[in-house]
Structures are given as structure tokens and as C-alpha cells.
Amino acid sequence: MIALGIEAHVAVATNMLALTFMSMGGSLPFMGKGVLNPSRLLPSIVLTILGSSVGAFLLLTVPLKALQITIAMAMIGVAVFSLLNKNLGQASHDFPASGFGVVSGYAATFLLAIYGGFFSGG
């Protein structure tokens, strides 16, 4: 949308709205299958909402030209990371997470939510 001349703030906000409904729809198949850990679901949702809000407020503080450059650089960075880590996340682990792993997961959730709230493409 930005490449087509739509103001960056409007393009990101439009994409955020669409991704919100897409994420909710994508989560529904996992709800009744025992895939989601109920004890970690509520904290994850709260961290995601808070992080996305922080990212959205950051979006409003960044000048338009800097936003366009930042979004382009982030998209290139994500593409390179994805190409270099093709098998990331495909291994299955059936052992319980350590306390450090749980805290790290919550921290990653919050940081990725900020990224998602700011760029909306994450």
C-alpha cells in the first residue's frame, strides 16, 4: 500500500485491522484441540495487547519519511532472516519448558507484539 502512494500511517493501520481478524480466525482451529496451554494463554494475550499498543503508539511518533525507510529495512531484515533459517520452528519438543524458557517466551511475545503493532506485517 505504501508503494502505491497510501500514507504509511494509514497503510499500517489498515493492515493491522485486517491482521487482527486474520489472527483470530487462524487461532480458532487450535482452541479445542489441546494445542494451547490454557495457563499461558491469558498472559500471552495480555502481553500481546500491551505490546501491540506500545508499537502502535510508537508508529504515531515516527516521522513519515523515517517510517518508510524503517519499514523497508525491517522487511528486508525479516526476509533475510527467513531465508537463512528455513527450518526454524519445525522441530518438535515434547518436554516441559523451564522457568527461564517460559519467561523468555513471554519476553519474546511482548517484543514481537511491539514489532507487530509498529509494522503490522510481523
Protein Blocks (a to p, Z undefined) as FASTA:
>chain_A
ZZnopafklmmmmmmmmmmmmmmmmmmmmmmnomacfklmmmmmmmmmmmmmmmmmmmmm
pcfklmmmmmmmmmmmmmmmmmmmmmgokaccfbdcdfklmmmmmmmmmmmmmmmmmnop
ZZ
